Amino acid sequence: MALGGNPIFNGKNFRGATQAPRVPQAPYGQAQYGQQPYGQQSYGRAPGQVMDGQGGWGQQQPMTTEQLQQMYNQPAAGPADTGRMTYDDVIVKTAACLAMVVAGAAVTLFVSMGLASMLMIVGALGGFVLAMVNTFKKQPSPALILAYAGLEGLFLGGLTRILDQMFPGVGLQAVIGTLSVFAVTLVLFRSGKVRATPKAMRFFMIATIGYAVFAIINMVMMWTGAVDSPFGLRSSVHIFGIPLGVFIGLLAIGLAAFSLIMDFTSIEAGVQSGAPQRFSWTAAFGLTVTLVWLYVEIIRLLAILRGDD
């Protein structure tokens, strides 16, 4: 699995689980440790005898035809039966995280605008702290991951309410846009037409670092009052009459969409390598982080476009 993508999936724990070596098989004709070689019997055991509860050898009871048929009809143990991560696990846990995001966002709809703004700040700061905790935690914690999703819901709900008051309908458009990008990205990944190749991931890493540097500079200029535009350089600088934020926003949405591709690649690697089932929470957490990022970029781009009308 190539490096440089979502740090949640590139963490030592998840990556180690997906790259864990399989149990080695003994060469043909040799027994594994603790087993007798083929064709040899344990000392003191006659043919057809098994060890009983007293530590001695007793006669093995033959199985009936019904018992043999019942064993034959039983389905083979799947990944879920052996405690391994499956796609269903990831889907269910991701749905639980998104439900917490929606629940947190719904809270901001039933409070005053001032309180919604305060909850947005609390959600942003609390979500950032829990994102760091969950990213570097050795074992995934469902409670902390769901708490992160709830805090991000407060942040997104407050942000959406503020922007939707300024530009009515922008929140619904952002939700539709996020779901559309997610669906298209998943279809392209499943079809094999878009893959996270090493070359593409190097470009992603360089572009993401550049975007992060711009975001920090833009934030500092807004805090210091160097620019008085609501979105800083994004809306105050124009190129050929088009706000800079449109170009930056399209780049950011493309980066978030490609991050989804890398998330899908990591999840696929985890399922195929038989990662422990608990890491399905890590996968759900990673997808939630990327979807939150994608939603923020889409609603900001829509607000810039609406504000430039």
DRENLUM-879511 format. One record per residue (C-alpha): residue number from 1; x negated, y negated, z. Coordinates in steps of 0.05 Angstrom, whole numbers, plus 5000, padded with zeros to 4 digits. Layout:
N
<rec seq="NUM" u="X" v="Y" w="Z"/>
...
***
This chain:
309
<rec seq="1" u="5000" v="5000" w="5000"/>
<rec seq="2" u="4970" v="4934" w="4979"/>
<rec seq="3" u="4956" v="4881" w="5030"/>
<rec seq="4" u="4974" v="4808" w="5029"/>
<rec seq="5" u="5050" v="4812" w="5036"/>
<rec seq="6" u="5097" v="4808" w="5094"/>
<rec seq="7" u="5053" v="4808" w="5157"/>
<rec seq="8" u="5107" v="4849" w="5193"/>
<rec seq="9" u="5096" v="4908" w="5145"/>
<rec seq="10" u="5021" v="4896" w="5142"/>
<rec seq="11" u="5014" v="4902" w="5217"/>
<rec seq="12" u="4969" v="4956" w="5244"/>
<rec seq="13" u="5026" v="4997" w="5273"/>
<rec seq="14" u="5073" v="5001" w="5213"/>
<rec seq="15" u="5016" v="5008" w="5163"/>
<rec seq="16" u="4984" v="5062" w="5206"/>
<rec seq="17" u="5050" v="5100" w="5209"/>
<rec seq="18" u="5057" v="5099" w="5133"/>
<rec seq="19" u="4985" v="5120" w="5122"/>
<rec seq="20" u="4982" v="5174" w="5176"/>
<rec seq="21" u="4950" v="5238" w="5149"/>
<rec seq="22" u="4996" v="5298" w="5141"/>
<rec seq="23" u="4986" v="5360" w="5183"/>
<rec seq="24" u="4932" v="5402" w="5148"/>
<rec seq="25" u="4952" v="5470" w="5123"/>
<rec seq="26" u="4908" v="5531" w="5137"/>
<rec seq="27" u="4874" v="5562" w="5076"/>
<rec seq="28" u="4908" v="5622" w="5045"/>
<rec seq="29" u="4896" v="5685" w="5085"/>
<rec seq="30" u="4875" v="5646" w="5148"/>
<rec seq="31" u="4920" v="5633" w="5207"/>
<rec seq="32" u="4929" v="5566" w="5240"/>
<rec seq="33" u="4903" v="5556" w="5310"/>
<rec seq="34" u="4940" v="5599" w="5360"/>
<rec seq="35" u="4966" v="5648" w="5307"/>
<rec seq="36" u="4943" v="5717" w="5291"/>
<rec seq="37" u="4911" v="5728" w="5222"/>
<rec seq="38" u="4955" v="5759" w="5170"/>
<rec seq="39" u="4961" v="5834" w="5177"/>
<rec seq="40" u="4931" v="5835" w="5248"/>
<rec seq="41" u="4969" v="5848" w="5312"/>
<rec seq="42" u="4959" v="5821" w="5382"/>
<rec seq="43" u="4923" v="5866" w="5431"/>
<rec seq="44" u="4971" v="5915" w="5464"/>
<rec seq="45" u="5030" v="5900" w="5418"/>
<rec seq="46" u="5063" v="5955" w="5378"/>
<rec seq="47" u="5095" v="5940" w="5311"/>
<rec seq="48" u="5164" v="5909" w="5318"/>
<rec seq="49" u="5152" v="5885" w="5389"/>
<rec seq="50" u="5158" v="5813" w="5415"/>
<rec seq="51" u="5137" v="5782" w="5481"/>
<rec seq="52" u="5193" v="5782" w="5533"/>
<rec seq="53" u="5205" v="5735" w="5591"/>
<rec seq="54" u="5160" v="5776" w="5638"/>
<rec seq="55" u="5099" v="5767" w="5595"/>
<rec seq="56" u="5103" v="5838" w="5568"/>
<rec seq="57" u="5121" v="5867" w="5501"/>
<rec seq="58" u="5193" v="5887" w="5487"/>
<rec seq="59" u="5228" v="5916" w="5427"/>
<rec seq="60" u="5254" v="5863" w="5377"/>
<rec seq="61" u="5329" v="5865" w="5367"/>
<rec seq="62" u="5348" v="5872" w="5294"/>
<rec seq="63" u="5393" v="5816" w="5266"/>
<rec seq="64" u="5462" v="5832" w="5239"/>
<rec seq="65" u="5484" v="5818" w="5168"/>
<rec seq="66" u="5529" v="5761" w="5193"/>
<rec seq="67" u="5471" v="5728" w="5230"/>
<rec seq="68" u="5426" v="5732" w="5170"/>
<rec seq="69" u="5480" v="5702" w="5125"/>
<rec seq="70" u="5492" v="5646" w="5175"/>
<rec seq="71" u="5418" v="5629" w="5176"/>
<rec seq="72" u="5416" v="5630" w="5100"/>
<rec seq="73" u="5476" v="5583" w="5094"/>
<rec seq="74" u="5448" v="5530" w="5142"/>
<rec seq="75" u="5422" v="5468" w="5107"/>
<rec seq="76" u="5348" v="5453" w="5110"/>
<rec seq="77" u="5326" v="5402" w="5162"/>
<rec seq="78" u="5323" v="5333" w="5132"/>
<rec seq="79" u="5283" v="5271" w="5153"/>
<rec seq="80" u="5337" v="5249" w="5202"/>
<rec seq="81" u="5336" v="5318" w="5236"/>
<rec seq="82" u="5261" v="5313" w="5245"/>
<rec seq="83" u="5260" v="5242" w="5272"/>
<rec seq="84" u="5234" v="5209" w="5209"/>
<rec seq="85" u="5253" v="5142" w="5178"/>
<rec seq="86" u="5305" v="5144" w="5123"/>
<rec seq="87" u="5336" v="5093" w="5077"/>
<rec seq="88" u="5402" v="5100" w="5115"/>
<rec seq="89" u="5367" v="5082" w="5180"/>
<rec seq="90" u="5339" v="5019" w="5148"/>
<rec seq="91" u="5406" v="4999" w="5118"/>
<rec seq="92" u="5444" v="5009" w="5183"/>
<rec seq="93" u="5393" v="4971" w="5225"/>
<rec seq="94" u="5387" v="4915" w="5174"/>
<rec seq="95" u="5463" v="4908" w="5174"/>
<rec seq="96" u="5461" v="4903" w="5250"/>
<rec seq="97" u="5409" v="4847" w="5246"/>
<rec seq="98" u="5448" v="4809" w="5194"/>
<rec seq="99" u="5511" v="4817" w="5236"/>
<rec seq="100" u="5474" v="4783" w="5294"/>
<rec seq="101" u="5452" v="4727" w="5247"/>
<rec seq="102" u="5525" v="4716" w="5226"/>
<rec seq="103" u="5548" v="4718" w="5299"/>
<rec seq="104" u="5496" v="4666" w="5319"/>
<rec seq="105" u="5515" v="4622" w="5261"/>
<rec seq="106" u="5588" v="4628" w="5278"/>
<rec seq="107" u="5574" v="4599" w="5348"/>
<rec seq="108" u="5553" v="4533" w="5317"/>
<rec seq="109" u="5620" v="4526" w="5281"/>
<rec seq="110" u="5659" v="4521" w="5346"/>
<rec seq="111" u="5618" v="4468" w="5381"/>
<rec seq="112" u="5607" v="4394" w="5371"/>
<rec seq="113" u="5557" v="4369" w="5319"/>
<rec seq="114" u="5510" v="4345" w="5374"/>
<rec seq="115" u="5510" v="4413" w="5408"/>
<rec seq="116" u="5502" v="4448" w="5341"/>
<rec seq="117" u="5440" v="4407" w="5327"/>
<rec seq="118" u="5412" v="4425" w="5395"/>
<rec seq="119" u="5427" v="4499" w="5383"/>
<rec seq="120" u="5392" v="4494" w="5316"/>
<rec seq="121" u="5328" v="4470" w="5351"/>
<rec seq="122" u="5334" v="4523" w="5405"/>
<rec seq="123" u="5344" v="4577" w="5351"/>
<rec seq="124" u="5285" v="4553" w="5310"/>
<rec seq="125" u="5237" v="4551" w="5369"/>
<rec seq="126" u="5263" v="4615" w="5402"/>
<rec seq="127" u="5265" v="4651" w="5335"/>
<rec seq="128" u="5193" v="4632" w="5321"/>
<rec seq="129" u="5170" v="4657" w="5389"/>
<rec seq="130" u="5207" v="4724" w="5382"/>
<rec seq="131" u="5182" v="4731" w="5311"/>
<rec seq="132" u="5110" v="4728" w="5336"/>
<rec seq="133" u="5126" v="4776" w="5393"/>
<rec seq="134" u="5160" v="4827" w="5347"/>
<rec seq="135" u="5106" v="4821" w="5295"/>
<rec seq="136" u="5048" v="4837" w="5342"/>
<rec seq="137" u="5085" v="4885" w="5388"/>
<rec seq="138" u="5057" v="4955" w="5387"/>
<rec seq="139" u="5125" v="4989" w="5385"/>
<rec seq="140" u="5189" v="4959" w="5356"/>
<rec seq="141" u="5240" v="4935" w="5407"/>
<rec seq="142" u="5312" v="4937" w="5382"/>
<rec seq="143" u="5334" v="4887" w="5436"/>
<rec seq="144" u="5280" v="4836" w="5417"/>
<rec seq="145" u="5293" v="4845" w="5343"/>
<rec seq="146" u="5368" v="4834" w="5352"/>
<rec seq="147" u="5354" v="4774" w="5397"/>
<rec seq="148" u="5310" v="4745" w="5343"/>
<rec seq="149" u="5367" v="4754" w="5292"/>
<rec seq="150" u="5416" v="4719" w="5339"/>
<rec seq="151" u="5370" v="4660" w="5349"/>
<rec seq="152" u="5358" v="4654" w="5274"/>
<rec seq="153" u="5433" v="4653" w="5267"/>
<rec seq="154" u="5437" v="4592" w="5312"/>
<rec seq="155" u="5383" v="4558" w="5271"/>
<rec seq="156" u="5415" v="4574" w="5204"/>
<rec seq="157" u="5485" v="4557" w="5229"/>
<rec seq="158" u="5463" v="4489" w="5256"/>
<rec seq="159" u="5424" v="4473" w="5192"/>
<rec seq="160" u="5481" v="4494" w="5148"/>
<rec seq="161" u="5531" v="4452" w="5187"/>
<rec seq="162" u="5488" v="4390" w="5182"/>
<rec seq="163" u="5475" v="4397" w="5107"/>
<rec seq="164" u="5546" v="4419" w="5092"/>
<rec seq="165" u="5571" v="4355" w="5124"/>
<rec seq="166" u="5526" v="4315" w="5080"/>
<rec seq="167" u="5538" v="4356" w="5017"/>
<rec seq="168" u="5604" v="4394" w="5023"/>
<rec seq="169" u="5602" v="4466" w="4997"/>
<rec seq="170" u="5526" v="4473" w="4998"/>
<rec seq="171" u="5529" v="4526" w="5053"/>
<rec seq="172" u="5574" v="4573" w="5014"/>
<rec seq="173" u="5531" v="4562" w="4952"/>
<rec seq="174" u="5469" v="4580" w="4991"/>
<rec seq="175" u="5500" v="4644" w="5018"/>
<rec seq="176" u="5521" v="4665" w="4947"/>
<rec seq="177" u="5452" v="4647" w="4920"/>
<rec seq="178" u="5417" v="4688" w="4974"/>
<rec seq="179" u="5460" v="4749" w="4962"/>
<rec seq="180" u="5451" v="4743" w="4887"/>
<rec seq="181" u="5375" v="4739" w="4891"/>
<rec seq="182" u="5373" v="4798" w="4939"/>
<rec seq="183" u="5418" v="4840" w="4894"/>
<rec seq="184" u="5378" v="4823" w="4830"/>
<rec seq="185" u="5312" v="4837" w="4865"/>
<rec seq="186" u="5336" v="4904" w="4891"/>
<rec seq="187" u="5362" v="4925" w="4823"/>
<rec seq="188" u="5296" v="4905" w="4789"/>
<rec seq="189" u="5257" v="4943" w="4841"/>
<rec seq="190" u="5299" v="5006" w="4836"/>
<rec seq="191" u="5293" v="5004" w="4760"/>
<rec seq="192" u="5218" v="5001" w="4765"/>
<rec seq="193" u="5213" v="4938" w="4723"/>
<rec seq="194" u="5184" v="4896" w="4779"/>
<rec seq="195" u="5130" v="4924" w="4825"/>
<rec seq="196" u="5082" v="4895" w="4876"/>
<rec seq="197" u="5018" v="4906" w="4837"/>
<rec seq="198" u="4951" v="4886" w="4868"/>
<rec seq="199" u="4943" v="4829" w="4817"/>
<rec seq="200" u="5013" v="4802" w="4832"/>
<rec seq="201" u="5000" v="4806" w="4906"/>
<rec seq="202" u="4936" v="4766" w="4900"/>
<rec seq="203" u="4974" v="4712" w="4863"/>
<rec seq="204" u="5028" v="4715" w="4916"/>
<rec seq="205" u="4978" v="4706" w="4972"/>
<rec seq="206" u="4945" v="4646" w="4938"/>
<rec seq="207" u="5011" v="4613" w="4922"/>
<rec seq="208" u="5038" v="4625" w="4992"/>
<rec seq="209" u="4976" v="4593" w="5024"/>
<rec seq="210" u="4983" v="4533" w="4978"/>
<rec seq="211" u="5057" v="4527" w="4994"/>
<rec seq="212" u="5043" v="4531" w="5069"/>
<rec seq="213" u="4990" v="4476" w="5064"/>
<rec seq="214" u="5040" v="4431" w="5027"/>
<rec seq="215" u="5095" v="4445" w="5079"/>
<rec seq="216" u="5048" v="4427" w="5136"/>
<rec seq="217" u="5026" v="4362" w="5103"/>
<rec seq="218" u="5097" v="4344" w="5086"/>
<rec seq="219" u="5120" v="4357" w="5158"/>
<rec seq="220" u="5064" v="4315" w="5187"/>
<rec seq="221" u="5080" v="4257" w="5140"/>
<rec seq="222" u="5154" v="4261" w="5160"/>
<rec seq="223" u="5137" v="4262" w="5235"/>
<rec seq="224" u="5089" v="4203" w="5230"/>
<rec seq="225" u="5137" v="4162" w="5188"/>
<rec seq="226" u="5092" v="4160" w="5127"/>
<rec seq="227" u="5153" v="4178" w="5086"/>
<rec seq="228" u="5225" v="4161" w="5105"/>
<rec seq="229" u="5260" v="4208" w="5058"/>
<rec seq="230" u="5303" v="4264" w="5090"/>
<rec seq="231" u="5260" v="4317" w="5057"/>
<rec seq="232" u="5194" v="4280" w="5056"/>
<rec seq="233" u="5152" v="4286" w="4993"/>
<rec seq="234" u="5203" v="4336" w="4965"/>
<rec seq="235" u="5254" v="4281" w="4952"/>
<rec seq="236" u="5211" v="4218" w="4951"/>
<rec seq="237" u="5163" v="4239" w="4895"/>
<rec seq="238" u="5191" v="4249" w="4825"/>
<rec seq="239" u="5160" v="4282" w="4764"/>
<rec seq="240" u="5193" v="4264" w="4698"/>
<rec seq="241" u="5252" v="4239" w="4738"/>
<rec seq="242" u="5260" v="4306" w="4775"/>
<rec seq="243" u="5247" v="4308" w="4850"/>
<rec seq="244" u="5183" v="4345" w="4870"/>
<rec seq="245" u="5225" v="4387" w="4916"/>
<rec seq="246" u="5259" v="4420" w="4857"/>
<rec seq="247" u="5193" v="4448" w="4831"/>
<rec seq="248" u="5169" v="4466" w="4901"/>
<rec seq="249" u="5237" v="4498" w="4917"/>
<rec seq="250" u="5237" v="4541" w="4855"/>
<rec seq="251" u="5166" v="4564" w="4872"/>
<rec seq="252" u="5186" v="4580" w="4944"/>
<rec seq="253" u="5248" v="4619" w="4922"/>
<rec seq="254" u="5205" v="4659" w="4874"/>
<rec seq="255" u="5156" v="4674" w="4930"/>
<rec seq="256" u="5212" v="4696" w="4976"/>
<rec seq="257" u="5241" v="4740" w="4922"/>
<rec seq="258" u="5174" v="4773" w="4909"/>
<rec seq="259" u="5166" v="4781" w="4984"/>
<rec seq="260" u="5230" v="4823" w="4981"/>
<rec seq="261" u="5196" v="4866" w="4928"/>
<rec seq="262" u="5138" v="4878" w="4975"/>
<rec seq="263" u="5185" v="4893" w="5032"/>
<rec seq="264" u="5220" v="4946" w="4989"/>
<rec seq="265" u="5152" v="4975" w="4971"/>
<rec seq="266" u="5132" v="4980" w="5044"/>
<rec seq="267" u="5198" v="5012" w="5063"/>
<rec seq="268" u="5192" v="5062" w="5006"/>
<rec seq="269" u="5122" v="5080" w="5029"/>
<rec seq="270" u="5147" v="5089" w="5100"/>
<rec seq="271" u="5202" v="5136" w="5080"/>
<rec seq="272" u="5159" v="5177" w="5033"/>
<rec seq="273" u="5103" v="5185" w="5084"/>
<rec seq="274" u="5151" v="5206" w="5138"/>
<rec seq="275" u="5141" v="5148" w="5186"/>
<rec seq="276" u="5174" v="5155" w="5254"/>
<rec seq="277" u="5247" v="5135" w="5257"/>
<rec seq="278" u="5235" v="5078" w="5305"/>
<rec seq="279" u="5199" v="5040" w="5250"/>
<rec seq="280" u="5265" v="5031" w="5214"/>
<rec seq="281" u="5275" v="4973" w="5264"/>
<rec seq="282" u="5210" v="4943" w="5239"/>
<rec seq="283" u="5234" v="4949" w="5168"/>
<rec seq="284" u="5300" v="4916" w="5186"/>
<rec seq="285" u="5263" v="4860" w="5222"/>
<rec seq="286" u="5218" v="4848" w="5162"/>
<rec seq="287" u="5277" v="4844" w="5114"/>
<rec seq="288" u="5314" v="4796" w="5161"/>
<rec seq="289" u="5254" v="4749" w="5164"/>
<rec seq="290" u="5249" v="4747" w="5088"/>
<rec seq="291" u="5324" v="4736" w="5078"/>
<rec seq="292" u="5323" v="4679" w="5129"/>
<rec seq="293" u="5265" v="4647" w="5091"/>
<rec seq="294" u="5302" v="4656" w="5024"/>
<rec seq="295" u="5366" v="4625" w="5051"/>
<rec seq="296" u="5329" v="4564" w="5079"/>
<rec seq="297" u="5294" v="4552" w="5012"/>
<rec seq="298" u="5358" v="4558" w="4972"/>
<rec seq="299" u="5400" v="4512" w="5016"/>
<rec seq="300" u="5344" v="4460" w="5017"/>
<rec seq="301" u="5338" v="4462" w="4941"/>
<rec seq="302" u="5413" v="4454" w="4933"/>
<rec seq="303" u="5413" v="4395" w="4982"/>
<rec seq="304" u="5357" v="4361" w="4943"/>
<rec seq="305" u="5394" v="4371" w="4878"/>
<rec seq="306" u="5459" v="4344" w="4908"/>
<rec seq="307" u="5423" v="4285" w="4939"/>
<rec seq="308" u="5392" v="4265" w="4873"/>
<rec seq="309" u="5459" v="4260" w="4838"/>
***
